[in-house]
């Protein structure tokens, strides 16, 4: 029973430590670096849209990303 409580304490200390490591204050002069296109999750929106359309067409499902049609890829 003591081992379980000790393990839980270690787990929660690790979770808290890992979640606070990345917390930092971003200065106004550094915000420009974060706004660069390289920092975007999808740096090329056209390519992202094409890949989503291809995945949607192969899946032959309806909905999800706003597209409709069949699995032939002709929508």
Buried (B, 14 or more C-beta within 10 A) or exposed (E): EEEEEEEEEEEEEEEEEEEEEEEEEEEEEEEEEEEEEEEEEEEEEEEEEEEBBEEBBEEEEEEEEEBEEEEEEEE
